[in-house]
Amino acid sequence: MNYLSTRGDPAARHFSDILLEGLAPDGGLYLPQSYPQIDAATLARWRGLAYADLAYEILSLYIDDIPADDLKALTKRTYTEAVFGTPEITPLKPLEPGLALVALSNGPTLAFKDMAMQLLGQLFEYELKRRGETLNILGATSGDTGSAAEYAMRGKAGIQVFMLSPNGRMSPFQQAQMFSLQEANIHNLALQGVFDDCQDIVKAVSNDLDFKRRHRIGTVNSINWARLLAQVVYYFAAYFQATRTDSERVSFTVPSGNFGNVCAGHVARMMGLPIERLVVATNENDVLDEFFRTGVYRPRGAAQTLETSSPSMDISKASNFERFVFDLLDRDADRVRQLFGEQLATQGYFEITAEERARMSARFGFVSGRSSHADRLATIRLCHQRYGQVIDTHTADGLKVALEQRQAGTPMLVLETALPAKFAATIEEALGLVPPRPAALADLESRPKRVQVMPVSVDLVKQFIVDHV
Ligand SMILES: *Cc1c(COP(=O)(O)O)cnc(C)c1O
């Protein structure tokens, strides 16, 4: 399988070429040249597979430059009951007939990002060893991504992680999760500033091409194709659990920010998985809901990006979204370059045609909705009272929109993107109770911490990296 860029760079690359990269050289995102089509016999064969074997089958359709035995071993090592808590890895949690959560958040950091990041850790270690190279991952986090990356890369040969976070601004649980890691290859830098300061430093270091090359700086951001591909697997796994035959259709609702998770659902649907609707659920930062309702894509500035009680969806632009638009426009790379490369830069938004708008739901199954803090509280209460389940704030955004968009006769599956223990304050506000926490994490906040506090300074961060590689 070869990969191309959404902005037209035809340079055919293989999976391992793009694994360690971010954007394509022309500024686009990588996508496979075509989506492998799953026929009825294949779907029937996959139905009985264990999660790791299903992951191998799907990955192998997109990866032709890792030997089959190696890929099989990587998926087996990644998707284990020991790491994800159950033999199913992503079990369904039924709420009522025709409505269920897909439990994606039982990995080490209690959010769905572990599903992809754990595989990325294995793939990076494998590929770096094969090339005889090392990599220093530099990232900025306000919560879920940083911890998922650290837990995936801890102790991995040839990899060091330098994770910047805003000092004192993450929840005590999130801080403890990251800072309690004792592995020598994990470095937590708490900067005396806000998240945007951290992100600016990552950009400044990455733009210093000489420093970047000399110190082998890389990233693990959400546009990484391998992360997206890993997420395709649980759409299949959930489908098999929710249906008895391959002629049934289901819909998914996905709490969305950067459009990574739901883009994986789009890929699964393009491969032929019988998905009726893909429902995009946003919070008050409703860039995506606006697009699916009006056909206008208008990223926001930092000042118009609201801080909400589902903070992992507080985005100003949806960094994976260009992938879907590429497919929506029949893979017309010139048009994509015009919209994302030129119109966004000059006028700050773009608008698609009425015919293209109609296509989003008719051909691609997309619909959307949004949620507010009040909706979130009401949905957490409703779910607790009606179904006896405590859900987190992001999943609540999903369930709120799912209840609006579900259709009679088609099961609706809501992706559970985090566990409530991670966002305890809002759960207490809604229910007046402290959400349950996995027993293994009972003493998390009292564990010894490894963190370096420093002022907001590109030079100090660079010096820290130089001193530790
Ligand atoms: C990252 C995240 C999301 C948003 O996922 P995208 O792939 O960026 O759309 C939703 N919920 C939680 C808990 C997250 O960590």
The ligand as a Tripos MOL2 file, in Angstrom:
@<TRIPOS>MOLECULE
LIG
   15    15     1     0     0
SMALL
NO_CHARGES

@<TRIPOS>ATOM
      1 C1         -8.6050   13.4520   22.5040 C.3       1 LIG1
      2 C2         -9.9340   13.2550   23.1340 C.ar      1 LIG1
      3 C3        -11.1380   13.4810   22.4200 C.ar      1 LIG1
      4 C4        -11.1700   13.9900   20.9970 C.3       1 LIG1
      5 O1        -10.6720   13.0590   20.0850 O.3       1 LIG1
      6 P1        -10.2760   13.5240   18.5830 P.3       1 LIG1
      7 O2         -9.6650   12.3350   17.9670 O.co2     1 LIG1
      8 O3         -9.2910   14.6380   18.7680 O.co2     1 LIG1
      9 O4        -11.5100   13.9940   17.9130 O.co2     1 LIG1
     10 C5        -12.3420   13.2320   23.0650 C.ar      1 LIG1
     11 N1        -12.3690   12.8150   24.3450 N.ar      1 LIG1
     12 C6        -11.2470   12.5930   25.0630 C.ar      1 LIG1
     13 C7        -11.3620   12.1510   26.4790 C.3       1 LIG1
     14 C8         -9.9830   12.8050   24.4980 C.ar      1 LIG1
     15 O5         -8.8730   12.5930   25.2000 O.3       1 LIG1
@<TRIPOS>BOND
     1     1     2 1
     2     2     3 ar
     3     2    14 ar
     4     3     4 1
     5     3    10 ar
     6     4     5 1
     7     5     6 1
     8     6     7 2
     9     6     8 1
    10     6     9 1
    11    10    11 ar
    12    11    12 ar
    13    12    13 1
    14    12    14 ar
    15    14    15 1
@<TRIPOS>SUBSTRUCTURE
     1 LIG1         1 GROUP 0 **** ****
